[in-house]
């Protein structure tokens, strides 16, 4: 039996979260990674601002990788896959959540207004593969 992996929010070259360092978010900062310091996880290439951050990620990728494949957490709570602004994020309960911010608004305040219900709904959609891609 072949197990398929979940979709990952990457660019055309396979780089996740716009090249931002997933470990840096846990210190409260969205920081761009360096193209020469990388690690792969679930089909995506992550960039890091330091070798120490890369090594931490390699030791525990599930701890640092963004939730829902790096797609917008608020959209996932509605059963949708949507792009993110990698500088629009929240670390909550040791989990990294990313959010859309652009012409249509900012989805982080919507998440914050009802985080527990949105998180439960997003977790269900993600684990049950009950989401659709935004067109």
VONUVO-592931 format. One record per residue (C-alpha): chain; x, y, z. Coordinates in steps of 0.02 Angstrom, whole numbers, plus 50000, padded with zeros to 5 digits. Layout:
<nodes>
A,X,Y,Z
...
</nodes>
This chain:
<nodes>
A,50000,50000,50000
A,50068,50171,49952
A,50043,50307,50080
A,50019,50478,50002
A,50086,50630,50091
A,49984,50785,50122
A,50005,50935,50007
A,50139,51058,50057
A,50137,51246,50026
A,50293,51265,49919
A,50350,51371,49775
A,50390,51296,49604
A,50563,51242,49664
A,50493,51151,49818
A,50542,51282,49947
A,50419,51294,50091
A,50347,51448,50177
A,50426,51573,50060
A,50600,51524,50116
A,50570,51577,50296
A,50654,51483,50439
A,50522,51377,50529
A,50625,51367,50689
A,50646,51557,50702
A,50458,51579,50722
A,50471,51495,50892
A,50579,51640,50954
A,50441,51759,50898
A,50519,51815,50735
A,50484,51781,50552
A,50659,51769,50482
A,50712,51726,50306
A,50819,51572,50285
A,50979,51555,50186
A,50975,51458,50022
A,51130,51359,50071
A,51061,51297,50239
A,50916,51177,50206
A,50829,51019,50259
A,50688,50919,50180
A,50529,50861,50264
A,50374,50781,50184
A,50427,50832,50010
A,50463,51013,50051
A,50631,51102,50067
A,50648,51216,50217
A,50778,51354,50231
A,50859,51408,50393
A,50947,51562,50456
A,51079,51459,50547
A,51148,51283,50553
A,51089,51270,50734
A,50909,51302,50678
A,50927,51173,50539
A,50995,51045,50662
A,50851,51078,50783
A,50729,51051,50640
A,50812,50890,50584
A,50798,50824,50763
A,50612,50864,50777
A,50533,50917,50610
A,50357,50884,50674
A,50383,51011,50811
A,50440,51151,50695
A,50352,51121,50529
A,50199,51232,50505
A,50028,51157,50533
A,49919,51108,50384
A,50065,51095,50264
A,50102,51281,50282
A,49934,51335,50213
A,49822,51464,50297
A,49755,51397,50462
A,49595,51501,50454
A,49557,51439,50278
A,49591,51259,50333
A,49464,51282,50473
A,49338,51314,50332
A,49397,51164,50232
A,49501,51264,50108
A,49684,51271,50057
A,49744,51450,50037
A,49913,51536,50021
A,49993,51631,50165
A,50098,51782,50203
A,50245,51699,50292
A,50265,51851,50404
A,50086,51829,50469
A,50099,51691,50598
A,50058,51630,50772
A,50144,51504,50884
A,50017,51428,51002
A,50037,51273,51111
A,50206,51241,51028
A,50126,51235,50855
A,50162,51353,50710
A,50011,51423,50618
A,50025,51531,50462
A,49892,51650,50393
A,49840,51739,50235
A,49862,51928,50227
A,49834,52020,50065
A,49706,52110,49959
A,49562,52009,50035
A,49613,52053,50213
A,49700,51969,50359
A,49640,51801,50425
A,49738,51801,50588
A,49608,51907,50682
A,49472,51785,50628
A,49575,51641,50698
A,49608,51734,50861
A,49423,51773,50885
A,49380,51588,50901
A,49545,51494,50904
A,49491,51337,50994
A,49345,51301,50876
A,49442,51351,50721
A,49589,51242,50773
A,49476,51091,50804
A,49392,51116,50636
A,49558,51140,50544
A,49633,50986,50627
A,49482,50883,50572
A,49486,50945,50392
A,49674,50914,50381
A,49671,50741,50458
A,49518,50683,50360
A,49576,50759,50194
A,49413,50858,50183
A,49477,51018,50106
A,49475,51098,49934
A,49603,51206,49848
A,49558,51389,49825
A,49534,51437,49644
</nodes>
